[in-house]
Structure formats: structure tokens, C-alpha cells
Amino acid sequence: ILVDKAWPMCGSEPLPHQMSWEHIYGNATVTGGDDGGISYFDTWPIPLHTSKQDLKAKGTRRRLKQVLFDKATKVMVLAVHLCGTLSLRAVEMFNDYPDKVTFLALKPCCLPPMVHAQRGDVFSIGPHTFDASEVCASGKFRKNAWYGPPRWHLEQRFHTWAHHLFTGIDLPPAPASSSSSLPQNTIHDPESPPPPPSFLEDTIEDDEHPSAGTKAIVRAEVQLKGGFQNTFVFAQRAPITSKVWADIIHQYPPPTNQSTQEEELK
């Protein structure tokens, strides 16, 4: 289910200011015949349906619980280019339905607007809270043009935002005695400036922590020409999909703890 408030209403034609769903329901045949061609809908490996919803509205989240989370067996949340506080909603979905949502892939986008900082808001996700003033910023894109402070001024603030989102994913830490095939890394103190990603934290499943799993924050260069929003956040509850995490570790290896290495050399 592809959820966005910019989709057209079901059964209507897209208006100029709405997202096109041509790649979902449009004609995939280059040269159509008498049969009208093949719909893109029939070419995707899994059925894709669009749903016009505003995930910032509490009423929408209540309806999603009734029509999706209460009925589904397992859910994967793929949250691509979420602007502002929508990233909080994605992490909340993962946290709020531990028996249903098994996997989260989050690509944060724009920072939350300054109105949250001006009101003195405190963001809360899972057991983690932080002041909105740490991550809010002015400026926005209009027709692919940036209006606001120089974008490079916001890079460190974006790293802080992504770090808070990662920390807010509610997976209990692995006991020190646990053995695991995945590397374990200590997350930096939220009070200190977060270094550039990547981190990977491994947890285990046991009687005391039935919802344990693995989460990672990684950097992948997808934005160029001044873009800095190259951070991705992943999380999965146990049992983990080994191949997925092996690929993540291979492509984005966690940083080496230099201080630990120095102690070992001594």
C-alpha cells in the first residue's frame, strides 16, 4: 500500500498538483493493440495500491490501525524521503506494533519546520525524547529551488535528526554476554554531537526481550550537487533476514572503534 496525501482520490484522474500514478495503473505497453495494452499494475512483482492519506493526522493513524495493523499478519514499513515529522510517524509505526511490523527502512528528508522549536516542542519516540530546537530548521524547496539558509549549514543538524530517529527505534540492547553473528557497536551518547553514520546495533531475542532484533544507520551517497540527506535507517525484529543484513554490513561497514584498537595494541 503506497500511502501519501498527494495521491489522487481513488477512482479520479490526477490533477496537476497531485502525484501521477501512471507507473502504477498506467499502460505499460509501448505499442498498444486492440486489447488496450498491459497495465503497469500487472507487471509489478507484488500488487501495489495507492491510498490518499495524511499520516500526520491522528484520525488517519486510527483508521490504519483498524484496516491494516489489526488485520495484517506481518507488515514492512518502507518510508522513502519522508519530510519533517513524517519520519517520527514511521518510527512510531515500527514501535507501536511489535507483533505486526517486522521491518523498517527509513530515508529521512527535510528537517522539521521551525514552528516546533518556536513552540518549545519536545519530540518523543519510543523511550527517547529530544528538544525540537535541536533539529528544526527554516527553508524549503519550491519547484526544485531551495529557499532558506545555505544547505551546508544544515548538514550537522540533519545528522542529529537522523541520530535521534535511530535512537528512538525501540529495540532493547543485547546483553553483554550475548553471542551474535553481527557486529555490535556502542551508539554515541545522544548528548554529544553524532559523528557521520554508520552504526549497527545488534540485539537478541529471549524471554525477557521478545521484540529484540537489529537496527542500523548508514550513509549512502545518493544526493549530489550540495545535497547531504544521504542517511538511511534500517530495523528488523528477530528473526532477522541474514542476507539483507549481510548486504548492509558489506556495503556500509560500521566504523572501527579507534580507541578500542589502541587499547588492544597497548
C-alpha positions as semicolon CSV with decimal commas, in nm:
position;residue;x (nm);y (nm);z (nm)
1;I;0,000;0,000;0,000
2;L;0,154;0,329;-0,116
3;V;0,037;0,594;0,129
4;D;0,070;0,968;0,058
5;K;-0,162;1,265;0,088
6;A;-0,052;1,380;-0,259
7;W;-0,217;1,086;-0,438
8;P;-0,547;1,148;-0,622
9;M;-0,864;1,014;-0,467
10;C;-0,943;0,658;-0,566
11;G;-1,126;0,644;-0,900
12;S;-1,044;1,003;-1,001
13;E;-0,799;1,145;-1,252
14;P;-0,479;1,305;-1,114
15;L;-0,488;1,684;-1,101
16;P;-0,180;1,889;-1,197
17;H;-0,075;1,940;-0,832
18;Q;-0,113;1,572;-0,743
19;M;0,126;1,281;-0,789
20;S;0,091;1,083;-1,107
21;W;0,012;0,716;-1,069
22;E;0,093;0,634;-1,430
23;H;0,369;0,397;-1,317
24;I;0,115;0,208;-1,103
25;Y;-0,203;0,194;-1,309
26;G;-0,093;0,326;-1,649
27;N;-0,040;0,144;-1,978
28;A;0,291;-0,045;-1,981
29;T;0,264;-0,148;-2,349
30;V;0,480;0,057;-2,583
31;T;0,257;-0,013;-2,882
32;G;-0,095;-0,086;-2,767
33;G;-0,312;-0,331;-2,953
34;D;-0,684;-0,389;-2,970
35;D;-0,678;-0,523;-2,615
36;G;-0,577;-0,182;-2,482
37;G;-0,231;-0,295;-2,371
38;I;-0,095;-0,416;-2,040
39;S;-0,133;-0,220;-1,720
40;Y;0,175;-0,149;-1,509
41;F;-0,030;-0,283;-1,218
42;D;0,004;-0,635;-1,363
43;T;0,380;-0,608;-1,413
44;W;0,492;-0,542;-1,053
45;P;0,616;-0,849;-0,857
46;I;0,366;-0,767;-0,579
47;P;0,032;-0,584;-0,603
48;L;0,073;-0,209;-0,544
49;H;-0,224;0,003;-0,435
50;T;-0,228;0,378;-0,375
51;S;-0,403;0,531;-0,074
52;K;-0,455;0,905;-0,022
53;Q;-0,387;0,953;0,350
54;D;-0,238;1,221;0,575
55;L;-0,019;1,030;0,821
56;K;0,020;1,338;1,041
57;A;-0,350;1,326;1,129
58;K;-0,442;1,121;1,436
59;G;-0,765;1,011;1,270
60;T;-0,569;0,860;0,982
61;R;-0,347;0,665;1,218
62;R;-0,653;0,529;1,398
63;R;-0,804;0,417;1,067
64;L;-0,479;0,250;0,961
65;K;-0,483;0,053;1,284
66;Q;-0,835;-0,069;1,211
67;V;-0,798;-0,151;0,842
68;L;-0,432;-0,258;0,829
69;F;-0,248;-0,334;1,150
70;D;-0,538;-0,511;1,323
71;K;-0,587;-0,737;1,020
72;A;-0,241;-0,789;0,871
73;T;-0,016;-1,077;0,971
74;K;0,319;-0,910;0,901
75;V;0,397;-0,557;0,782
76;M;0,710;-0,396;0,636
77;V;0,731;-0,015;0,654
78;L;0,926;0,137;0,363
79;A;0,942;0,509;0,436
80;V;1,108;0,686;0,144
81;H;1,202;1,056;0,153
82;L;0,982;1,146;0,447
83;C;0,970;1,519;0,511
84;G;0,980;1,668;0,860
85;T;0,785;1,492;1,133
86;L;0,664;1,217;0,898
87;S;0,987;1,036;0,991
88;L;0,864;1,029;1,351
89;R;0,542;0,864;1,235
90;A;0,738;0,590;1,055
91;V;0,940;0,505;1,366
92;E;0,620;0,511;1,571
93;M;0,463;0,255;1,339
94;F;0,756;0,023;1,400
95;N;0,745;0,079;1,776
96;D;0,367;0,069;1,822
97;Y;0,304;-0,268;1,652
98;P;0,583;-0,503;1,766
99;D;0,375;-0,809;1,683
100;K;0,296;-0,689;1,330
101;V;0,569;-0,459;1,193
102;T;0,880;-0,667;1,141
103;F;1,098;-0,440;0,924
104;L;1,159;-0,066;0,882
105;A;1,355;0,111;0,609
106;L;1,355;0,489;0,658
107;K;1,505;0,760;0,436
108;P;1,460;1,093;0,620
109;C;1,432;1,405;0,409
110;C;1,361;1,764;0,514
111;L;1,409;1,873;0,874
112;P;1,104;1,960;1,087
113;P;0,988;2,322;1,043
114;M;1,079;2,594;1,293
115;V;0,726;2,615;1,432
116;H;0,801;2,315;1,657
117;A;1,107;2,486;1,805
118;Q;0,920;2,814;1,848
119;R;0,652;2,635;2,050
120;G;0,915;2,462;2,263
121;D;0,803;2,116;2,149
122;V;0,973;1,802;2,274
123;F;0,968;1,507;2,034
124;S;0,915;1,161;2,180
125;I;0,962;0,828;2,002
126;G;0,980;0,506;2,197
127;P;1,176;0,568;2,518
128;H;1,370;0,852;2,357
129;T;1,291;1,225;2,385
130;F;1,470;1,531;2,248
131;D;1,408;1,902;2,205
132;A;1,270;2,013;1,870
133;S;1,516;2,303;1,878
134;E;1,799;2,055;1,812
135;V;1,669;1,956;1,471
136;C;1,427;2,218;1,336
137;A;1,528;2,448;1,052
138;S;1,379;2,711;0,824
139;G;1,374;2,688;0,446
140;K;1,205;2,465;0,190
141;F;1,210;2,362;-0,175
142;R;0,974;2,530;-0,419
143;K;0,968;2,392;-0,771
144;N;1,308;2,229;-0,721
145;A;1,464;2,556;-0,596
146;W;1,588;2,593;-0,236
147;Y;1,473;2,894;-0,036
148;G;1,645;2,927;0,300
149;P;1,989;2,929;0,463
150;P;2,283;2,770;0,278
151;R;2,212;2,399;0,274
152;W;2,555;2,305;0,407
153;H;2,466;2,493;0,727
154;L;2,202;2,226;0,794
155;E;2,416;1,916;0,743
156;Q;2,516;1,865;1,107
157;R;2,158;1,930;1,217
158;F;2,040;1,663;0,973
159;H;2,289;1,414;1,119
160;T;2,149;1,496;1,464
161;W;1,792;1,439;1,336
162;A;1,880;1,101;1,183
163;H;2,065;1,001;1,500
164;H;1,760;1,078;1,715
165;L;1,533;0,878;1,482
166;F;1,770;0,583;1,502
167;T;1,792;0,604;1,881
168;G;1,412;0,617;1,906
169;I;1,367;0,276;1,744
170;D;1,256;0,066;2,039
171;L;1,471;-0,245;2,037
172;P;1,625;-0,341;2,372
173;P;2,006;-0,363;2,372
174;A;2,170;-0,701;2,368
175;P;2,305;-0,833;2,700
176;A;2,684;-0,811;2,723
177;S;2,708;-1,189;2,737
178;S;2,515;-1,245;2,412
179;S;2,683;-1,408;2,116
180;S;2,589;-1,291;1,769
181;S;2,698;-1,320;1,409
182;L;2,650;-0,944;1,364
183;P;2,899;-0,683;1,485
184;Q;2,790;-0,490;1,791
185;N;2,862;-0,120;1,824
186;T;2,802;0,130;2,101
187;I;2,578;0,419;1,999
188;H;2,727;0,755;2,086
189;D;2,579;0,946;2,378
190;P;2,280;1,148;2,244
191;E;2,416;1,449;2,435
192;S;2,732;1,451;2,225
193;P;2,743;1,557;1,858
194;P;2,670;1,247;1,648
195;P;2,950;1,158;1,408
196;P;2,866;1,077;1,046
197;P;2,696;0,735;1,021
198;S;2,718;0,436;1,001
199;F;2,632;0,244;1,316
200;L;2,485;-0,100;1,362
201;E;2,342;-0,229;1,688
202;D;2,260;-0,595;1,731
203;T;2,014;-0,732;1,986
204;I;1,891;-1,080;2,061
205;E;1,556;-1,247;2,120
206;D;1,493;-1,411;2,457
207;D;1,219;-1,447;2,717
208;E;1,294;-1,106;2,866
209;H;1,325;-0,923;2,532
210;P;1,079;-1,086;2,289
211;S;1,095;-0,797;2,041
212;A;1,474;-0,777;2,002
213;G;1,641;-0,760;1,662
214;T;1,883;-0,540;1,471
215;K;1,896;-0,177;1,364
216;A;2,143;0,025;1,161
217;I;2,202;0,380;1,043
218;V;2,413;0,407;0,729
219;R;2,531;0,666;0,480
220;A;2,482;0,611;0,108
221;E;2,571;0,884;-0,142
222;V;2,252;0,938;-0,341
223;Q;2,237;1,318;-0,331
224;L;2,497;1,522;-0,513
225;K;2,537;1,890;-0,602
226;G;2,513;2,014;-0,244
227;G;2,274;1,752;-0,112
228;F;2,354;1,597;0,224
229;Q;2,047;1,387;0,302
230;N;2,226;1,059;0,244
231;T;2,131;0,877;0,563
232;F;1,923;0,560;0,578
233;V;1,785;0,386;0,887
234;F;1,701;0,016;0,899
235;A;1,550;-0,202;1,170
236;Q;1,422;-0,558;1,189
237;R;1,282;-0,766;1,470
238;A;1,410;-1,117;1,526
239;P;1,433;-1,348;1,348
240;I;1,643;-1,136;1,115
241;T;1,684;-1,191;0,741
242;S;2,052;-1,280;0,731
243;K;2,110;-1,197;0,365
244;V;1,965;-0,846;0,400
245;W;2,191;-0,761;0,694
246;A;2,493;-0,927;0,539
247;D;2,447;-0,698;0,237
248;I;2,410;-0,390;0,461
249;I;2,725;-0,478;0,656
250;H;2,918;-0,547;0,337
251;Q;2,818;-0,222;0,164
252;Y;2,822;0,001;0,473
253;P;3,062;-0,147;0,732
254;P;3,031;0,007;1,080
255;P;3,320;0,236;1,176
256;T;3,613;0,089;1,363
257;N;3,641;0,196;1,726
258;Q;3,985;0,353;1,716
259;S;4,018;0,393;2,093
260;T;3,943;0,022;2,146
261;Q;4,206;-0,071;1,888
262;E;4,462;0,149;2,062
263;E;4,392;-0,018;2,397
264;E;4,436;-0,361;2,239
265;L;4,770;-0,254;2,092
266;K;4,891;-0,149;2,437
